Amino acid sequence: MKRLRPNNSYLAKAVVSLTAALFVCGTATRATAQENTSNSASTPLVYNVENTGAKYAAPVFPSFEQLPIIRPLPDPFRFANGQRDTSFTSWEKRRNEIKAMIEKYEIGPKPDCSDCTITANYVPAVAPATRGRLTVNVTRNGKTLVISTGVYIPTGMGSGPFATIIPMVATSTGTTGTLGRGSLPAASFTGKAIASVDFPHNNVTTYGRPATTDAFYQLYPDLCAGAACPGGSNSGQYAAWSWGVSRLIDGIIIATKQAINPLPVDVSHLAVTGCSYAGKMALFAGAFDERIALTIAQENGGGGQPSWRVSHDIEALRAVESIDVTDYNWFGSQMRQFNGNNIYKLPEDHHELAAMIAPRALLQTGNTNFYWLSNGSNYVSSRATQRVYNEFGIGDRFGFYIDGGHFHCATLPAEAPAVGAFVDKFMLGQTTADTDVEVYPNGPGQPATLPAGNGAGNATKPNYPYYFPTMDYKRWTTWWGSKNPEFPNDWNTGGVVNLIMNNTINVDPNTTVQAGYALLLGGNHPDATLTVANANIQTDISCPDGSSYTLAVPLTKSQSYAVPAKGGLSSLFDDLPALSHNWVPSPQQNSPLVYQGSAPATGCSGGLARKAYFAAFGIQDGSSGDPAGPGIISTDKDDPLNIRFHCADIENNSGGRWSPSVIVNHDPPN
């Protein structure tokens, strides 16, 4: 197959001043460099086929019950057979394993269209029109899907062929208009010889209202999306839309070869872009078609770059778009089995969806004004994807830009040079463009105040429960390269608290697992009230037959304890928690007061758990997308708050010891 490598053929077409672009980009986006670019000059930038790994058969995946529990982010380099390989030569095979998992567990199959007949015709614009029209006909089993879309060709910049951007749009019917760039800043494209071909996604399946009468589902009647599917859906619209983008690219290629008025598009320099749900659409399209050289997924939110499991770990339910509260028109019903704590059985996650784009280029963005977008998870997942690109020595091909202070699907002026740099390098071939883009809240060049966000994008008070520069994003990937998917430490940034302890429990069906916690204020402190807003304790149980499940013990919500002032001898040992008698509600482990919850075991006989996990969240009682606040609250802001927890099967007397005590950051770092 033909592999396209970096070149300078587009330097003559670039009109914008490279010096000015690099200066602005450097001041706005430069972070602590974490890029390995040792192989950027020799690694292919794009391919000329939809899937170079189509020859690799999908692995035989285990049943849901037999899927292993992986709490951190799955290792993108570990194959389904357990072997690990970080070499670029093996990536295409591993990439297709990830593709197969996403299709099986999330969106359903993206058909390869090998049994389709595809024709296309391009009609150029005739003045006063400024947009021509491309019509693509895809026929299968006697049914024809038609993609009819507008084409913008730049004027006064030569005869092409032109690098081309494909924005995700609902429809594309007009004959006038300028470059289609989605919601990306105009300044990133000013003066550049770039064409556009819209992807009108409703031509394939209608946004938010999939039906069997939609053109895609007429071609593939064995697939069904949305709530109306008998027995649940087996397809999500992101599979259909990704297929549609690929068919549009097929049509573009055909139209470039027509005898009269060939479409002047350079098919080796195609980009896709979209924002919000369309940002996810662009991300899936870029991941599933290797003919796309550049993907720009703007403010894509949960289901895009953010990790499903990280969102579950660090955010309260409904605060962000999670696997529990996403749009299941977009995803297949099979993904619902991973709701709640079953998320840890999902064998892949979206740092790997994004990594599927490698070695091609990806820039993705967030917006802290809109909490729903799960910006914290976006950042953690971005750092994980960055590790994949760096492993291949192509770190300059991945960038992330998570800022705030603007409307949804809008940008501040500082973002334009970052977008422009990716356009310059990966669409126009300017190999010296600076694409070291690592922008995150409170990072270099960003405001120092904690971000403020809610569902409406208009929060006025800083309310994020973590400080991005000190977020321990590495805790989700530290285990990579080992065979033991465990966290190295706790998550204790302020707000949400996730604690871990070694705790062996033998669990059998119909037994009851009890769990709880105790709190201790240290030092000389005033009268105080301690509240655990919304907590649970979990344990992962392995069964003799190789299956596994997570048992969660919900704890009493909004449980408060009044703590009288302490000083002098009465608080002598409060700074030595193991010796203190001032734990509330009781210092005694066998007291029923410190078992704030219980749950029946319903799984296998002979189950074994080796760890327990305490998670405390705030209560999300506003509109979806509003943050939930801290999970553990103290009216005393000055003295250390300790917590310890335990989990036991009382009936067989297993487990039942305190975890090490931990000082909780009980308030967000504002």
Secondary structure, DSSP 8 states (H G I E B T S, - for coil): --EE----TTGGG--S-HHHHHHHHHHHH--S-----TTTTTS-SEESSS-TTTTS-------TTTS----S---TTB-TTS-B---GGGHHHHHHHHHHHHIIIII------TT-EEEEEEE---TT--EEEEEEEEEETTEEEEEEEEEE--SSS-S--EEEEEEEES----S--S---TTS-GGGTTT--EEEE-EEGGGTS-TT---TTSHHHHH-TT---STTSTTS-S--HHHHHHHHHHHHHHHHHHHHT-SSS---EEEEEEEEEEETHHHHHHHHHHHH-TT--EEEEES--TTSSS-HHHHHHHS-TTTS--SSSS-TTTS-GGGGGG-GGGGGG-S--HHHHHHTTTTSEEEEEEETTBGGG-HHHHHHHHHHHHHHHHHTT-GGGEEEEEE-SS-TT---GGGHHHHHHHHHHHTS--TT-----EE-TTSTTS-SS----BTTS---S---SS-GGG--GGGGTTTTTSS----SS-EESSSSEEEEEEEEEEE-TT-EEEEEEEEEE-SSB-SEEEEE-EEEEEEEEE-TTS-EEEEEEE--TTEEEEE--B-GGGGTTTTSGGG-S--BS-S-TT-GGG--EEEE--S-TTEEEEEEEEEEE----SSTT-----SEEES-SSS-EEEEEEEEETTTTEE------EE---S---
